[in-house]
Amino acid sequence: MASDEADQAGGAGKGDPGEAELSERLRRLEKRLGAARTEEAAQAEKSAAQGSDASGLGSAMRLSTEFVAGTIAGAGLGWGIDYALGTSPWGFVIFLMLGFAAGIMNAMRAAGMLGTSPSKKKH
């Protein structure tokens, strides 16, 4: 940068710069612009990678929450039925399995691997 300023100061007293001097200044400017653009692109890629990690973590948390919530809801419902009707452990076992299956289906639906509902399919 200091040499560029010196070139500009020295060239100001001479009058019109020659074609070779202008070409050299243009080449130096293109070189500096290329370096700045490369650095900018590297920073953009780094920030994009960090953003995708954050959204990936959010998706993982959502999928695991869907699965755990379905399993806990089924186990709780089964335990409540066993407690009310005295059918221990059958209500708990059956509803735990149903909750597990519902949790898997909810996680797949949240991931986009399963349609929203079977009745909305086109025939």
C-alpha positions as CSV (number, residue, x, y, z in Angstrom):
1,M,0.0,0.0,0.0
2,A,2.8,2.4,0.8
3,S,4.4,1.8,-2.6
4,D,1.0,2.5,-4.3
5,E,0.8,5.8,-2.5
6,A,4.4,6.6,-3.5
7,D,3.6,5.7,-7.1
8,Q,0.6,8.0,-7.1
9,A,2.5,10.8,-5.5
10,G,5.4,10.4,-7.9
11,G,3.1,10.1,-10.9
12,A,1.1,13.2,-10.0
13,G,4.0,15.5,-10.8
14,K,4.9,13.9,-14.1
15,G,1.6,14.6,-15.8
16,D,-0.2,11.8,-17.8
17,P,1.1,8.3,-16.8
18,G,2.3,6.1,-19.6
19,E,0.4,3.0,-20.9
20,A,2.9,0.7,-19.2
21,E,2.4,2.4,-15.8
22,L,-1.3,2.2,-16.0
23,S,-1.2,-1.5,-17.0
24,E,1.1,-2.2,-14.0
25,R,-1.2,-0.3,-11.6
26,L,-4.2,-2.2,-13.0
27,R,-2.4,-5.5,-12.5
28,R,-1.6,-4.7,-8.9
29,L,-5.2,-3.6,-8.2
30,E,-6.6,-6.8,-9.7
31,K,-4.2,-8.8,-7.6
32,R,-5.3,-7.1,-4.4
33,L,-9.0,-7.4,-5.3
34,G,-8.5,-11.1,-6.0
35,A,-6.9,-11.6,-2.6
36,A,-9.7,-9.7,-0.9
37,R,-12.4,-11.7,-2.7
38,T,-10.7,-15.0,-1.8
39,E,-10.6,-14.0,1.9
40,E,-14.3,-12.9,1.7
41,A,-15.3,-16.2,0.2
42,A,-13.5,-18.2,2.8
43,Q,-15.2,-16.2,5.6
44,A,-18.6,-16.7,3.9
45,E,-18.0,-20.5,3.7
46,K,-17.0,-20.6,7.3
47,S,-20.1,-18.8,8.5
48,A,-22.3,-20.9,6.3
49,A,-20.8,-24.1,7.7
50,Q,-21.4,-22.8,11.3
51,G,-25.0,-22.0,10.4
52,S,-25.7,-25.4,8.9
53,D,-24.3,-27.0,12.1
54,A,-26.7,-25.0,14.2
55,S,-29.7,-25.9,12.1
56,G,-28.6,-29.6,12.1
57,L,-28.5,-29.5,15.8
58,G,-32.0,-28.0,16.0
59,S,-33.3,-30.7,13.7
60,A,-31.7,-33.4,15.8
61,M,-33.2,-32.0,19.0
62,R,-36.7,-31.8,17.4
63,L,-36.5,-35.4,16.1
64,S,-35.3,-36.8,19.4
65,T,-38.0,-34.8,21.3
66,E,-40.7,-36.2,19.0
67,F,-39.6,-39.7,19.6
68,V,-39.2,-39.4,23.4
69,A,-42.5,-37.5,23.8
70,G,-44.4,-40.3,22.0
71,T,-42.7,-43.0,24.1
72,I,-43.3,-41.2,27.4
73,A,-46.9,-40.4,26.5
74,G,-47.6,-44.1,25.7
75,A,-45.9,-45.3,28.9
76,G,-47.8,-42.8,31.0
77,L,-51.2,-43.7,29.5
78,G,-50.5,-47.4,29.9
79,W,-49.5,-46.9,33.6
80,G,-52.6,-44.9,34.2
81,I,-54.8,-47.6,32.7
82,D,-53.1,-50.2,34.8
83,Y,-53.5,-48.2,37.9
84,A,-57.2,-47.5,37.2
85,L,-58.2,-51.0,36.0
86,G,-55.7,-53.1,37.9
87,T,-54.4,-54.8,34.8
88,S,-50.7,-54.5,35.6
89,P,-48.4,-54.8,33.5
90,W,-50.4,-55.4,30.3
91,G,-51.7,-51.8,29.8
92,F,-48.2,-50.4,30.4
93,V,-46.5,-52.9,28.0
94,I,-49.1,-52.4,25.2
95,F,-49.2,-48.6,25.4
96,L,-45.5,-48.4,25.8
97,M,-45.1,-50.2,22.4
98,L,-47.8,-48.0,20.9
99,G,-46.1,-44.9,22.1
100,F,-42.8,-46.1,20.7
101,A,-44.4,-46.7,17.3
102,A,-46.1,-43.3,17.5
103,G,-42.8,-41.6,18.4
104,I,-41.0,-43.2,15.4
105,M,-43.8,-42.1,13.1
106,N,-43.8,-38.6,14.5
107,A,-40.0,-38.4,14.1
108,M,-40.2,-39.6,10.5
109,R,-43.0,-37.2,9.7
110,A,-40.9,-34.3,11.2
111,A,-37.9,-35.4,9.1
112,G,-40.0,-35.4,6.0
113,M,-39.7,-39.1,5.3
114,L,-43.4,-39.8,5.9
115,G,-46.4,-37.9,4.4
116,T,-48.5,-35.7,6.6
117,S,-51.5,-38.0,6.5
118,P,-52.6,-41.0,4.4
119,S,-56.0,-39.5,3.6
120,K,-54.4,-36.6,1.7
121,K,-52.6,-38.8,-0.9
122,K,-53.7,-38.3,-4.5
123,H,-55.2,-41.4,-6.2
